[in-house]
Amino acid sequence: MAVDTLGNLLALLVTPANEQGRAQVGQLAQAVQETTGATVEVAFVDQGYTGEDAARAAEEQGMRLEVVKLPEAKKGFVLLPRRWVVERSFGWMA
């Protein structure tokens, strides 16, 4: 699921549970760029999208992945920059 900074849906890609999400970055990035007229430059992602393959797939679509990492030592709820936007969007669908 890709959303803009306000949480509006840009693209959605449903894959089988036995496939890695990061393997689909290219497809999702392409769908986002088609929707936005290729205006997206940065995509904030969680640590599941680390690695050269995911970064390269995004770069091929004109996007840079910025991984938002968990603090090493956390206690209780920690609000992570930018990651809350997509989580909130999931909540709106419920």
Secondary structure, 3 states (H helix, E strand, C coil): CEECCCCCEEECCCCCCCCCHHHHHHHHHHHHHHHHCCCCCEEEECHHHCCHHHHHHHHHCCCEEEECCCCCCCCCCCCCCCHHHHHHHHHHHC
